[in-house]
């Protein structure tokens, strides 16, 4: 079964880490495939190198996502429009993430059996 994950959760939200736990669980299950991760709204900060917050939670979530994507070949797409509005530009994008438009999300909806949304 193919899954797509829409991550809207801000990097300092517990939902950002819940989405990561779901992604890990899906890729560990032999009958499931993670078709695409799509980072939208404030979740685009998870894809930003050196994402820091005063309490350290944002950096922790971003670092965990970035480390996991470094170890797992998953299509991780950051909405270009949401990223531009929040100052996330190609130069600040962490490895493992790509910028793309909402067309990539539409493609994920068409090609996935199930969609999970976080945040």
Jmol script that loads the backbone (N, CA, C; Angstrom):
load data "model"
ATOM      1  N   UNK A   1       0.839  -1.170   0.000  1.00  0.00           N
ATOM      2  CA  UNK A   1       0.000   0.000   0.000  1.00  0.00           C
ATOM      3  C   UNK A   1       0.888   1.238   0.000  1.00  0.00           C
ATOM      4  N   UNK A   2       0.547   2.184  -0.833  1.00  0.00           N
ATOM      5  CA  UNK A   2       1.320   3.428  -0.968  1.00  0.00           C
ATOM      6  C   UNK A   2       0.720   4.516  -0.074  1.00  0.00           C
ATOM      7  N   UNK A   3       1.594   5.249   0.608  1.00  0.00           N
ATOM      8  CA  UNK A   3       1.179   6.339   1.479  1.00  0.00           C
ATOM      9  C   UNK A   3       1.850   7.637   1.054  1.00  0.00           C
ATOM     10  N   UNK A   4       1.147   8.729   1.277  1.00  0.00           N
ATOM     11  CA  UNK A   4       1.712  10.070   1.142  1.00  0.00           C
ATOM     12  C   UNK A   4       1.474  10.781   2.464  1.00  0.00           C
ATOM     13  N   UNK A   5       2.460  11.542   2.916  1.00  0.00           N
ATOM     14  CA  UNK A   5       2.334  12.294   4.156  1.00  0.00           C
ATOM     15  C   UNK A   5       2.394  13.775   3.859  1.00  0.00           C
ATOM     16  N   UNK A   6       1.409  14.500   4.366  1.00  0.00           N
ATOM     17  CA  UNK A   6       1.390  15.951   4.288  1.00  0.00           C
ATOM     18  C   UNK A   6       1.739  16.476   5.664  1.00  0.00           C
ATOM     19  N   UNK A   7       2.869  17.156   5.757  1.00  0.00           N
ATOM     20  CA  UNK A   7       3.328  17.692   7.034  1.00  0.00           C
ATOM     21  C   UNK A   7       3.131  19.203   7.006  1.00  0.00           C
ATOM     22  N   UNK A   8       2.206  19.686   7.836  1.00  0.00           N
ATOM     23  CA  UNK A   8       1.932  21.114   7.985  1.00  0.00           C
ATOM     24  C   UNK A   8       2.471  21.651   9.296  1.00  0.00           C
ATOM     25  N   UNK A   9       2.853  20.777  10.198  1.00  0.00           N
ATOM     26  CA  UNK A   9       3.203  21.130  11.567  1.00  0.00           C
ATOM     27  C   UNK A   9       4.467  21.963  11.633  1.00  0.00           C
ATOM     28  N   UNK A  10       4.422  22.997  12.447  1.00  0.00           N
ATOM     29  CA  UNK A  10       5.613  23.815  12.690  1.00  0.00           C
ATOM     30  C   UNK A  10       6.687  22.952  13.336  1.00  0.00           C
ATOM     31  N   UNK A  11       7.911  23.338  13.133  1.00  0.00           N
ATOM     32  CA  UNK A  11       9.033  22.547  13.625  1.00  0.00           C
ATOM     33  C   UNK A  11       9.051  22.426  15.148  1.00  0.00           C
ATOM     34  N   UNK A  12       8.442  23.355  15.850  1.00  0.00           N
ATOM     35  CA  UNK A  12       8.413  23.276  17.314  1.00  0.00           C
ATOM     36  C   UNK A  12       7.145  22.594  17.835  1.00  0.00           C
ATOM     37  N   UNK A  13       6.373  21.998  16.939  1.00  0.00           N
ATOM     38  CA  UNK A  13       5.145  21.302  17.303  1.00  0.00           C
ATOM     39  C   UNK A  13       5.426  19.817  17.500  1.00  0.00           C
ATOM     40  N   UNK A  14       4.712  19.207  18.434  1.00  0.00           N
ATOM     41  CA  UNK A  14       4.876  17.763  18.638  1.00  0.00           C
ATOM     42  C   UNK A  14       4.411  16.984  17.406  1.00  0.00           C
ATOM     43  N   UNK A  15       3.522  17.568  16.623  1.00  0.00           N
ATOM     44  CA  UNK A  15       3.043  16.904  15.408  1.00  0.00           C
ATOM     45  C   UNK A  15       4.163  16.701  14.386  1.00  0.00           C
ATOM     46  N   UNK A  16       5.183  17.544  14.418  1.00  0.00           N
ATOM     47  CA  UNK A  16       6.312  17.378  13.494  1.00  0.00           C
ATOM     48  C   UNK A  16       7.053  16.076  13.789  1.00  0.00           C
ATOM     49  N   UNK A  17       7.215  15.778  15.072  1.00  0.00           N
ATOM     50  CA  UNK A  17       7.881  14.528  15.438  1.00  0.00           C
ATOM     51  C   UNK A  17       6.942  13.334  15.267  1.00  0.00           C
ATOM     52  N   UNK A  18       5.657  13.532  15.479  1.00  0.00           N
ATOM     53  CA  UNK A  18       4.693  12.454  15.244  1.00  0.00           C
ATOM     54  C   UNK A  18       4.707  12.055  13.773  1.00  0.00           C
ATOM     55  N   UNK A  19       4.804  13.030  12.885  1.00  0.00           N
ATOM     56  CA  UNK A  19       4.895  12.746  11.449  1.00  0.00           C
ATOM     57  C   UNK A  19       6.155  11.938  11.143  1.00  0.00           C
ATOM     58  N   UNK A  20       7.249  12.284  11.788  1.00  0.00           N
ATOM     59  CA  UNK A  20       8.499  11.538  11.591  1.00  0.00           C
ATOM     60  C   UNK A  20       8.345  10.100  12.072  1.00  0.00           C
ATOM     61  N   UNK A  21       7.715   9.904  13.222  1.00  0.00           N
ATOM     62  CA  UNK A  21       7.494   8.539  13.740  1.00  0.00           C
ATOM     63  C   UNK A  21       6.625   7.740  12.772  1.00  0.00           C
ATOM     64  N   UNK A  22       5.617   8.385  12.189  1.00  0.00           N
ATOM     65  CA  UNK A  22       4.765   7.708  11.210  1.00  0.00           C
ATOM     66  C   UNK A  22       5.564   7.324   9.969  1.00  0.00           C
ATOM     67  N   UNK A  23       6.411   8.227   9.492  1.00  0.00           N
ATOM     68  CA  UNK A  23       7.241   7.935   8.322  1.00  0.00           C
ATOM     69  C   UNK A  23       8.173   6.759   8.597  1.00  0.00           C
ATOM     70  N   UNK A  24       8.757   6.752   9.775  1.00  0.00           N
ATOM     71  CA  UNK A  24       9.635   5.629  10.150  1.00  0.00           C
ATOM     72  C   UNK A  24       8.865   4.318  10.170  1.00  0.00           C
ATOM     73  N   UNK A  25       7.677   4.328  10.763  1.00  0.00           N
ATOM     74  CA  UNK A  25       6.869   3.116  10.861  1.00  0.00           C
ATOM     75  C   UNK A  25       6.451   2.615   9.483  1.00  0.00           C
ATOM     76  N   UNK A  26       6.069   3.526   8.603  1.00  0.00           N
ATOM     77  CA  UNK A  26       5.646   3.131   7.267  1.00  0.00           C
ATOM     78  C   UNK A  26       6.788   2.502   6.475  1.00  0.00           C
ATOM     79  N   UNK A  27       7.966   3.081   6.570  1.00  0.00           N
ATOM     80  CA  UNK A  27       9.093   2.533   5.803  1.00  0.00           C
ATOM     81  C   UNK A  27       9.603   1.228   6.397  1.00  0.00           C
ATOM     82  N   UNK A  28       9.320   0.991   7.673  1.00  0.00           N
ATOM     83  CA  UNK A  28       9.757  -0.253   8.305  1.00  0.00           C
ATOM     84  C   UNK A  28       8.808  -1.416   8.011  1.00  0.00           C
ATOM     85  N   UNK A  29       7.583  -1.115   7.611  1.00  0.00           N
ATOM     86  CA  UNK A  29       6.586  -2.162   7.344  1.00  0.00           C
ATOM     87  C   UNK A  29       6.806  -2.718   5.945  1.00  0.00           C
ATOM     88  N   UNK A  30       6.901  -4.037   5.814  1.00  0.00           N
ATOM     89  CA  UNK A  30       7.211  -4.615   4.499  1.00  0.00           C
ATOM     90  C   UNK A  30       6.122  -4.436   3.444  1.00  0.00           C
ATOM     91  N   UNK A  31       4.886  -4.231   3.859  1.00  0.00           N
ATOM     92  CA  UNK A  31       3.791  -4.100   2.886  1.00  0.00           C
ATOM     93  C   UNK A  31       3.443  -2.656   2.551  1.00  0.00           C
ATOM     94  N   UNK A  32       4.172  -1.701   3.126  1.00  0.00           N
ATOM     95  CA  UNK A  32       3.875  -0.294   2.900  1.00  0.00           C
ATOM     96  C   UNK A  32       5.043   0.402   2.208  1.00  0.00           C
ATOM     97  N   UNK A  33       4.690   1.402   1.411  1.00  0.00           N
ATOM     98  CA  UNK A  33       5.703   2.224   0.754  1.00  0.00           C
ATOM     99  C   UNK A  33       5.317   3.684   0.944  1.00  0.00           C
ATOM    100  N   UNK A  34       6.296   4.494   1.245  1.00  0.00           N
ATOM    101  CA  UNK A  34       6.076   5.928   1.403  1.00  0.00           C
ATOM    102  C   UNK A  34       6.359   6.581   0.053  1.00  0.00           C
ATOM    103  N   UNK A  35       5.291   6.969  -0.626  1.00  0.00           N
ATOM    104  CA  UNK A  35       5.426   7.530  -1.974  1.00  0.00           C
ATOM    105  C   UNK A  35       6.065   8.914  -1.935  1.00  0.00           C
ATOM    106  N   UNK A  36       5.560   9.770  -1.032  1.00  0.00           N
ATOM    107  CA  UNK A  36       6.112  11.125  -0.969  1.00  0.00           C
ATOM    108  C   UNK A  36       5.783  11.775   0.366  1.00  0.00           C
ATOM    109  N   UNK A  37       6.730  12.565   0.837  1.00  0.00           N
ATOM    110  CA  UNK A  37       6.523  13.483   1.958  1.00  0.00           C
ATOM    111  C   UNK A  37       6.370  14.870   1.355  1.00  0.00           C
ATOM    112  N   UNK A  38       5.381  15.603   1.814  1.00  0.00           N
ATOM    113  CA  UNK A  38       5.196  16.961   1.314  1.00  0.00           C
ATOM    114  C   UNK A  38       5.134  17.906   2.503  1.00  0.00           C
ATOM    115  N   UNK A  39       6.080  18.830   2.562  1.00  0.00           N
ATOM    116  CA  UNK A  39       6.182  19.790   3.659  1.00  0.00           C
ATOM    117  C   UNK A  39       5.563  21.108   3.214  1.00  0.00           C
ATOM    118  N   UNK A  40       4.558  21.534   3.960  1.00  0.00           N
ATOM    119  CA  UNK A  40       3.754  22.693   3.584  1.00  0.00           C
ATOM    120  C   UNK A  40       3.578  23.589   4.810  1.00  0.00           C
ATOM    121  N   UNK A  41       3.161  24.804   4.580  1.00  0.00           N
ATOM    122  CA  UNK A  41       2.948  25.792   5.634  1.00  0.00           C
ATOM    123  C   UNK A  41       4.207  25.905   6.491  1.00  0.00           C
ATOM    124  N   UNK A  42       4.057  25.946   7.816  1.00  0.00           N
ATOM    125  CA  UNK A  42       5.219  26.146   8.689  1.00  0.00           C
ATOM    126  C   UNK A  42       6.158  24.951   8.746  1.00  0.00           C
ATOM    127  N   UNK A  43       5.750  23.816   8.224  1.00  0.00           N
ATOM    128  CA  UNK A  43       6.624  22.638   8.209  1.00  0.00           C
ATOM    129  C   UNK A  43       7.822  22.820   7.292  1.00  0.00           C
ATOM    130  N   UNK A  44       7.790  23.833   6.444  1.00  0.00           N
ATOM    131  CA  UNK A  44       8.936  24.052   5.553  1.00  0.00           C
ATOM    132  C   UNK A  44      10.204  24.338   6.353  1.00  0.00           C
ATOM    133  N   UNK A  45      10.057  24.807   7.584  1.00  0.00           N
ATOM    134  CA  UNK A  45      11.237  25.080   8.417  1.00  0.00           C
ATOM    135  C   UNK A  45      11.962  23.799   8.824  1.00  0.00           C
ATOM    136  N   UNK A  46      11.288  22.667   8.752  1.00  0.00           N
ATOM    137  CA  UNK A  46      11.957  21.392   9.040  1.00  0.00           C
ATOM    138  C   UNK A  46      13.038  21.093   8.008  1.00  0.00           C
ATOM    139  N   UNK A  47      12.907  21.673   6.835  1.00  0.00           N
ATOM    140  CA  UNK A  47      13.854  21.434   5.747  1.00  0.00           C
ATOM    141  C   UNK A  47      14.984  22.451   5.713  1.00  0.00           C
ATOM    142  N   UNK A  48      14.971  23.358   6.635  1.00  0.00           N
ATOM    143  CA  UNK A  48      15.962  24.439   6.640  1.00  0.00           C
ATOM    144  C   UNK A  48      17.170  24.050   7.481  1.00  0.00           C
ATOM    145  N   UNK A  49      18.344  24.154   6.846  1.00  0.00           N
ATOM    146  CA  UNK A  49      19.578  23.936   7.604  1.00  0.00           C
ATOM    147  C   UNK A  49      19.662  24.949   8.732  1.00  0.00           C
ATOM    148  N   UNK A  50      20.132  24.522   9.873  1.00  0.00           N
ATOM    149  CA  UNK A  50      20.329  25.395  11.033  1.00  0.00           C
ATOM    150  C   UNK A  50      19.024  26.032  11.502  1.00  0.00           C
ATOM    151  N   UNK A  51      17.965  25.226  11.576  1.00  0.00           N
ATOM    152  CA  UNK A  51      16.689  25.716  12.105  1.00  0.00           C
ATOM    153  C   UNK A  51      16.758  25.655  13.628  1.00  0.00           C
ATOM    154  N   UNK A  52      16.813  26.809  14.279  1.00  0.00           N
ATOM    155  CA  UNK A  52      16.972  26.857  15.725  1.00  0.00           C
ATOM    156  C   UNK A  52      15.803  27.583  16.368  1.00  0.00           C
ATOM    157  N   UNK A  53      15.478  27.167  17.569  1.00  0.00           N
ATOM    158  CA  UNK A  53      14.497  27.885  18.378  1.00  0.00           C
ATOM    159  C   UNK A  53      15.085  28.087  19.763  1.00  0.00           C
ATOM    160  N   UNK A  54      14.483  28.955  20.535  1.00  0.00           N
ATOM    161  CA  UNK A  54      15.012  29.280  21.859  1.00  0.00           C
ATOM    162  C   UNK A  54      15.060  28.056  22.771  1.00  0.00           C
ATOM    163  N   UNK A  55      14.050  27.185  22.686  1.00  0.00           N
ATOM    164  CA  UNK A  55      14.023  26.023  23.577  1.00  0.00           C
ATOM    165  C   UNK A  55      14.695  24.784  22.988  1.00  0.00           C
ATOM    166  N   UNK A  56      15.159  24.863  21.764  1.00  0.00           N
ATOM    167  CA  UNK A  56      15.867  23.747  21.155  1.00  0.00           C
ATOM    168  C   UNK A  56      14.974  22.726  20.477  1.00  0.00           C
ATOM    169  N   UNK A  57      13.651  22.798  20.655  1.00  0.00           N
ATOM    170  CA  UNK A  57      12.758  21.801  20.068  1.00  0.00           C
ATOM    171  C   UNK A  57      12.751  21.856  18.553  1.00  0.00           C
ATOM    172  N   UNK A  58      12.735  23.050  18.010  1.00  0.00           N
ATOM    173  CA  UNK A  58      12.706  23.174  16.552  1.00  0.00           C
ATOM    174  C   UNK A  58      13.958  22.563  15.957  1.00  0.00           C
ATOM    175  N   UNK A  59      15.106  22.870  16.525  1.00  0.00           N
ATOM    176  CA  UNK A  59      16.353  22.311  16.018  1.00  0.00           C
ATOM    177  C   UNK A  59      16.330  20.796  16.141  1.00  0.00           C
ATOM    178  N   UNK A  60      15.794  20.305  17.243  1.00  0.00           N
ATOM    179  CA  UNK A  60      15.744  18.872  17.458  1.00  0.00           C
ATOM    180  C   UNK A  60      14.889  18.191  16.392  1.00  0.00           C
ATOM    181  N   UNK A  61      13.694  18.698  16.137  1.00  0.00           N
ATOM    182  CA  UNK A  61      12.817  18.102  15.130  1.00  0.00           C
ATOM    183  C   UNK A  61      13.440  18.198  13.738  1.00  0.00           C
ATOM    184  N   UNK A  62      13.970  19.358  13.397  1.00  0.00           N
ATOM    185  CA  UNK A  62      14.588  19.533  12.084  1.00  0.00           C
ATOM    186  C   UNK A  62      15.785  18.607  11.922  1.00  0.00           C
ATOM    187  N   UNK A  63      16.615  18.521  12.938  1.00  0.00           N
ATOM    188  CA  UNK A  63      17.784  17.654  12.867  1.00  0.00           C
ATOM    189  C   UNK A  63      17.376  16.193  12.718  1.00  0.00           C
ATOM    190  N   UNK A  64      16.337  15.784  13.428  1.00  0.00           N
ATOM    191  CA  UNK A  64      15.885  14.397  13.326  1.00  0.00           C
ATOM    192  C   UNK A  64      15.337  14.078  11.935  1.00  0.00           C
ATOM    193  N   UNK A  65      14.539  14.992  11.392  1.00  0.00           N
ATOM    194  CA  UNK A  65      14.036  14.796  10.039  1.00  0.00           C
ATOM    195  C   UNK A  65      15.193  14.713   9.047  1.00  0.00           C
ATOM    196  N   UNK A  66      16.135  15.639   9.168  1.00  0.00           N
ATOM    197  CA  UNK A  66      17.249  15.693   8.217  1.00  0.00           C
ATOM    198  C   UNK A  66      18.123  14.458   8.327  1.00  0.00           C
ATOM    199  N   UNK A  67      18.353  13.988   9.533  1.00  0.00           N
ATOM    200  CA  UNK A  67      19.157  12.781   9.714  1.00  0.00           C
ATOM    201  C   UNK A  67      18.435  11.565   9.131  1.00  0.00           C
ATOM    202  N   UNK A  68      17.136  11.463   9.398  1.00  0.00           N
ATOM    203  CA  UNK A  68      16.374  10.326   8.890  1.00  0.00           C
ATOM    204  C   UNK A  68      16.351  10.313   7.359  1.00  0.00           C
ATOM    205  N   UNK A  69      16.158  11.475   6.767  1.00  0.00           N
ATOM    206  CA  UNK A  69      16.145  11.543   5.305  1.00  0.00           C
ATOM    207  C   UNK A  69      17.518  11.231   4.714  1.00  0.00           C
ATOM    208  N   UNK A  70      18.562  11.529   5.444  1.00  0.00           N
ATOM    209  CA  UNK A  70      19.896  11.171   4.982  1.00  0.00           C
ATOM    210  C   UNK A  70      20.104   9.670   4.923  1.00  0.00           C
ATOM    211  N   UNK A  71      19.380   8.942   5.761  1.00  0.00           N
ATOM    212  CA  UNK A  71      19.508   7.491   5.826  1.00  0.00           C
ATOM    213  C   UNK A  71      18.449   6.743   5.026  1.00  0.00           C
ATOM    214  N   UNK A  72      17.421   7.459   4.565  1.00  0.00           N
ATOM    215  CA  UNK A  72      16.302   6.816   3.879  1.00  0.00           C
ATOM    216  C   UNK A  72      16.001   7.544   2.572  1.00  0.00           C
ATOM    217  N   UNK A  73      16.040   6.836   1.462  1.00  0.00           N
ATOM    218  CA  UNK A  73      15.782   7.468   0.165  1.00  0.00           C
ATOM    219  C   UNK A  73      14.285   7.673  -0.083  1.00  0.00           C
ATOM    220  N   UNK A  74      13.735   8.716   0.530  1.00  0.00           N
ATOM    221  CA  UNK A  74      12.322   9.039   0.400  1.00  0.00           C
ATOM    222  C   UNK A  74      12.194  10.374  -0.324  1.00  0.00           C
ATOM    223  N   UNK A  75      11.191  10.498  -1.166  1.00  0.00           N
ATOM    224  CA  UNK A  75      10.950  11.746  -1.880  1.00  0.00           C
ATOM    225  C   UNK A  75      10.367  12.760  -0.896  1.00  0.00           C
ATOM    226  N   UNK A  76      11.171  13.726  -0.493  1.00  0.00           N
ATOM    227  CA  UNK A  76      10.776  14.752   0.476  1.00  0.00           C
ATOM    228  C   UNK A  76      10.709  16.098  -0.240  1.00  0.00           C
ATOM    229  N   UNK A  77       9.498  16.574  -0.450  1.00  0.00           N
ATOM    230  CA  UNK A  77       9.262  17.781  -1.232  1.00  0.00           C
ATOM    231  C   UNK A  77       8.809  18.911  -0.320  1.00  0.00           C
ATOM    232  N   UNK A  78       9.390  20.068  -0.523  1.00  0.00           N
ATOM    233  CA  UNK A  78       9.029  21.276   0.208  1.00  0.00           C
ATOM    234  C   UNK A  78       8.293  22.192  -0.759  1.00  0.00           C
ATOM    235  N   UNK A  79       7.126  22.654  -0.354  1.00  0.00           N
ATOM    236  CA  UNK A  79       6.352  23.547  -1.211  1.00  0.00           C
ATOM    237  C   UNK A  79       7.134  24.840  -1.445  1.00  0.00           C
ATOM    238  N   UNK A  80       7.414  25.143  -2.686  1.00  0.00           N
ATOM    239  CA  UNK A  80       8.233  26.299  -3.027  1.00  0.00           C
ATOM    240  C   UNK A  80       7.559  27.604  -2.613  1.00  0.00           C
ATOM    241  N   UNK A  81       6.253  27.711  -2.786  1.00  0.00           N
ATOM    242  CA  UNK A  81       5.551  28.943  -2.415  1.00  0.00           C
ATOM    243  C   UNK A  81       5.574  29.185  -0.916  1.00  0.00           C
ATOM    244  N   UNK A  82       5.285  28.134  -0.139  1.00  0.00           N
ATOM    245  CA  UNK A  82       5.315  28.254   1.318  1.00  0.00           C
ATOM    246  C   UNK A  82       6.735  28.550   1.807  1.00  0.00           C
ATOM    247  N   UNK A  83       7.711  27.950   1.154  1.00  0.00           N
ATOM    248  CA  UNK A  83       9.108  28.178   1.536  1.00  0.00           C
ATOM    249  C   UNK A  83       9.517  29.627   1.273  1.00  0.00           C
ATOM    250  N   UNK A  84       9.178  30.142   0.111  1.00  0.00           N
ATOM    251  CA  UNK A  84       9.545  31.516  -0.221  1.00  0.00           C
ATOM    252  C   UNK A  84       8.903  32.508   0.737  1.00  0.00           C
ATOM    253  N   UNK A  85       7.649  32.275   1.107  1.00  0.00           N
ATOM    254  CA  UNK A  85       6.969  33.181   2.038  1.00  0.00           C
ATOM    255  C   UNK A  85       7.602  33.169   3.417  1.00  0.00           C
ATOM    256  N   UNK A  86       8.328  32.104   3.742  1.00  0.00           N
ATOM    257  CA  UNK A  86       8.930  31.972   5.067  1.00  0.00           C
ATOM    258  C   UNK A  86      10.450  32.113   5.052  1.00  0.00           C
ATOM    259  N   UNK A  87      11.000  32.525   3.935  1.00  0.00           N
ATOM    260  CA  UNK A  87      12.431  32.781   3.857  1.00  0.00           C
ATOM    261  C   UNK A  87      13.299  31.550   3.687  1.00  0.00           C
ATOM    262  N   UNK A  88      12.688  30.431   3.347  1.00  0.00           N
ATOM    263  CA  UNK A  88      13.462  29.216   3.091  1.00  0.00           C
ATOM    264  C   UNK A  88      13.768  29.206   1.592  1.00  0.00           C
ATOM    265  N   UNK A  89      15.025  29.394   1.270  1.00  0.00           N
ATOM    266  CA  UNK A  89      15.462  29.481  -0.117  1.00  0.00           C
ATOM    267  C   UNK A  89      16.373  28.294  -0.434  1.00  0.00           C
ATOM    268  N   UNK A  90      16.622  28.029  -1.711  1.00  0.00           N
ATOM    269  CA  UNK A  90      17.453  26.868  -2.057  1.00  0.00           C
ATOM    270  C   UNK A  90      18.789  26.821  -1.315  1.00  0.00           C
ATOM    271  N   UNK A  91      19.400  27.965  -1.048  1.00  0.00           N
ATOM    272  CA  UNK A  91      20.693  27.980  -0.353  1.00  0.00           C
ATOM    273  C   UNK A  91      20.603  27.500   1.084  1.00  0.00           C
ATOM    274  N   UNK A  92      19.417  27.586   1.692  1.00  0.00           N
ATOM    275  CA  UNK A  92      19.267  27.177   3.092  1.00  0.00           C
ATOM    276  C   UNK A  92      18.604  25.819   3.241  1.00  0.00           C
ATOM    277  N   UNK A  93      18.285  25.168   2.133  1.00  0.00           N
ATOM    278  CA  UNK A  93      17.603  23.886   2.165  1.00  0.00           C
ATOM    279  C   UNK A  93      18.579  22.777   2.542  1.00  0.00           C
ATOM    280  N   UNK A  94      18.175  21.940   3.465  1.00  0.00           N
ATOM    281  CA  UNK A  94      19.021  20.823   3.910  1.00  0.00           C
ATOM    282  C   UNK A  94      19.043  19.722   2.860  1.00  0.00           C
ATOM    283  N   UNK A  95      20.066  18.902   2.912  1.00  0.00           N
ATOM    284  CA  UNK A  95      20.180  17.758   2.004  1.00  0.00           C
ATOM    285  C   UNK A  95      18.996  16.824   2.212  1.00  0.00           C
ATOM    286  N   UNK A  96      18.535  16.229   1.131  1.00  0.00           N
ATOM    287  CA  UNK A  96      17.431  15.287   1.204  1.00  0.00           C
ATOM    288  C   UNK A  96      16.090  15.894   0.849  1.00  0.00           C
ATOM    289  N   UNK A  97      16.010  17.221   0.810  1.00  0.00           N
ATOM    290  CA  UNK A  97      14.770  17.919   0.492  1.00  0.00           C
ATOM    291  C   UNK A  97      14.883  18.567  -0.884  1.00  0.00           C
ATOM    292  N   UNK A  98      13.757  18.651  -1.581  1.00  0.00           N
ATOM    293  CA  UNK A  98      13.706  19.372  -2.849  1.00  0.00           C
ATOM    294  C   UNK A  98      12.550  20.353  -2.818  1.00  0.00           C
ATOM    295  N   UNK A  99      12.703  21.444  -3.532  1.00  0.00           N
ATOM    296  CA  UNK A  99      11.630  22.428  -3.670  1.00  0.00           C
ATOM    297  C   UNK A  99      10.793  22.081  -4.893  1.00  0.00           C
ATOM    298  N   UNK A 100       9.482  22.153  -4.747  1.00  0.00           N
ATOM    299  CA  UNK A 100       8.585  21.899  -5.880  1.00  0.00           C
ATOM    300  C   UNK A 100       7.236  22.536  -5.579  1.00  0.00           C
ATOM    301  N   UNK A 101       6.392  22.544  -6.582  1.00  0.00           N
ATOM    302  CA  UNK A 101       5.084  23.155  -6.432  1.00  0.00           C
ATOM    303  C   UNK A 101       4.017  22.177  -5.964  1.00  0.00           C
ATOM    304  N   UNK A 102       2.799  22.679  -5.881  1.00  0.00           N
ATOM    305  CA  UNK A 102       1.676  21.867  -5.433  1.00  0.00           C
ATOM    306  C   UNK A 102       1.338  20.743  -6.407  1.00  0.00           C
ATOM    307  N   UNK A 103       1.846  20.828  -7.626  1.00  0.00           N
ATOM    308  CA  UNK A 103       1.646  19.742  -8.581  1.00  0.00           C
ATOM    309  C   UNK A 103       2.224  18.430  -8.074  1.00  0.00           C
ATOM    310  N   UNK A 104       3.333  18.511  -7.345  1.00  0.00           N
ATOM    311  CA  UNK A 104       3.933  17.304  -6.759  1.00  0.00           C
ATOM    312  C   UNK A 104       3.005  16.695  -5.710  1.00  0.00           C
ATOM    313  N   UNK A 105       2.295  17.553  -4.974  1.00  0.00           N
ATOM    314  CA  UNK A 105       1.349  17.046  -3.985  1.00  0.00           C
ATOM    315  C   UNK A 105       0.152  16.412  -4.698  1.00  0.00           C
ATOM    316  N   UNK A 106      -0.326  17.032  -5.761  1.00  0.00           N
ATOM    317  CA  UNK A 106      -1.425  16.455  -6.534  1.00  0.00           C
ATOM    318  C   UNK A 106      -1.027  15.084  -7.079  1.00  0.00           C
ATOM    319  N   UNK A 107       0.185  14.961  -7.557  1.00  0.00           N
ATOM    320  CA  UNK A 107       0.691  13.679  -8.037  1.00  0.00           C
ATOM    321  C   UNK A 107       0.691  12.640  -6.917  1.00  0.00           C
ATOM    322  N   UNK A 108       1.088  13.056  -5.723  1.00  0.00           N
ATOM    323  CA  UNK A 108       1.104  12.143  -4.581  1.00  0.00           C
ATOM    324  C   UNK A 108      -0.311  11.677  -4.237  1.00  0.00           C
ATOM    325  N   UNK A 109      -1.281  12.581  -4.331  1.00  0.00           N
ATOM    326  CA  UNK A 109      -2.670  12.213  -4.051  1.00  0.00           C
ATOM    327  C   UNK A 109      -3.180  11.182  -5.057  1.00  0.00           C
ATOM    328  N   UNK A 110      -2.797  11.357  -6.296  1.00  0.00           N
ATOM    329  CA  UNK A 110      -3.246  10.441  -7.350  1.00  0.00           C
ATOM    330  C   UNK A 110      -2.608   9.062  -7.193  1.00  0.00           C
ATOM    331  N   UNK A 111      -1.338   9.030  -6.827  1.00  0.00           N
ATOM    332  CA  UNK A 111      -0.590   7.768  -6.805  1.00  0.00           C
ATOM    333  C   UNK A 111      -0.527   7.071  -5.463  1.00  0.00           C
ATOM    334  N   UNK A 112      -1.169   7.600  -4.445  1.00  0.00           N
ATOM    335  CA  UNK A 112      -1.145   6.984  -3.123  1.00  0.00           C
ATOM    336  C   UNK A 112      -2.498   6.374  -2.785  1.00  0.00           C
ATOM    337  N   UNK A 113      -2.450   5.288  -2.039  1.00  0.00           N
ATOM    338  CA  UNK A 113      -3.672   4.647  -1.569  1.00  0.00           C
ATOM    339  C   UNK A 113      -4.227   5.348  -0.332  1.00  0.00           C
ATOM    340  N   UNK A 114      -3.325   5.877   0.477  1.00  0.00           N
ATOM    341  CA  UNK A 114      -3.719   6.549   1.721  1.00  0.00           C
ATOM    342  C   UNK A 114      -2.886   7.822   1.895  1.00  0.00           C
ATOM    343  N   UNK A 115      -3.514   8.822   2.529  1.00  0.00           N
ATOM    344  CA  UNK A 115      -2.845  10.078   2.811  1.00  0.00           C
ATOM    345  C   UNK A 115      -2.972  10.363   4.294  1.00  0.00           C
ATOM    346  N   UNK A 116      -1.879  10.723   4.925  1.00  0.00           N
ATOM    347  CA  UNK A 116      -1.869  11.106   6.332  1.00  0.00           C
ATOM    348  C   UNK A 116      -1.432  12.561   6.418  1.00  0.00           C
ATOM    349  N   UNK A 117      -2.135  13.333   7.249  1.00  0.00           N
ATOM    350  CA  UNK A 117      -1.829  14.763   7.414  1.00  0.00           C
ATOM    351  C   UNK A 117      -1.476  15.028   8.863  1.00  0.00           C
ATOM    352  N   UNK A 118      -0.438  15.819   9.070  1.00  0.00           N
ATOM    353  CA  UNK A 118       0.028  16.164  10.409  1.00  0.00           C
ATOM    354  C   UNK A 118       0.103  17.674  10.555  1.00  0.00           C
ATOM    355  N   UNK A 119      -0.547  18.190  11.568  1.00  0.00           N
ATOM    356  CA  UNK A 119      -0.510  19.618  11.866  1.00  0.00           C
ATOM    357  C   UNK A 119      -1.582  20.413  11.173  1.00  0.00           C
TER     358      UNK A 119
END
end "model"
wireframe off; spacefill off
backbone 0.3
color backbone group
